[in-house]
């Protein structure tokens, strides 16, 4: 494995996530988050990948059947992404508005996707198949990276829309968001791994449908937070 291959995998994995992150931060340009916290969240997402790999390998060895394995993988990844944000970010004073939860959950997902993309790019690059690595990068940009974004956004939205609620309601909302994230992740993996090409296209289509719904929900969330009430309460 040469330094050139590692460099291609590194930057090829980062680029899709950086593109998504650029659009995300533009959406929040009127009320930007501290760049240091965004960077910390992104790096935390990347560091979650080496934590997830042995746990996923353990699940694969001790579970039988595709659905249980895929569900365990989704649970591991979504729980680790959420824990990274909960431990490092959500308790900070800067997280003071409902949209912040969505911003940080998506950012940690993009960091996770970046590190995961690097690993997926290594094999074709090591085999000297640059065209295959380029195709892999594009497919993951359109599908897998967006899946991570949407799954983590589900948790972010559950926290955001219960921002002013009682602790018991917030805890319930967080669990519901986590369950939705796991369900989306499991469904996507099942369609693209165990089914044929047509199912893969269906999986990509469903992810993009969810993305459109979530982007619309984010605009609604920002409207109630920033535009409707001058004192930012609702």
Secondary structure as UniProt FT lines:
FT   HELIX           3..27
FT   HELIX           29..31
FT   HELIX           35..62
FT   HELIX           66..88
FT   TURN            89..91
FT   TURN            93..94
FT   HELIX           98..126
FT   TURN            127..128
FT   HELIX           130..142
FT   HELIX           144..161
FT   TURN            162..164
FT   HELIX           167..194
FT   HELIX           197..222
FT   HELIX           223..227
FT   TURN            230..231
//
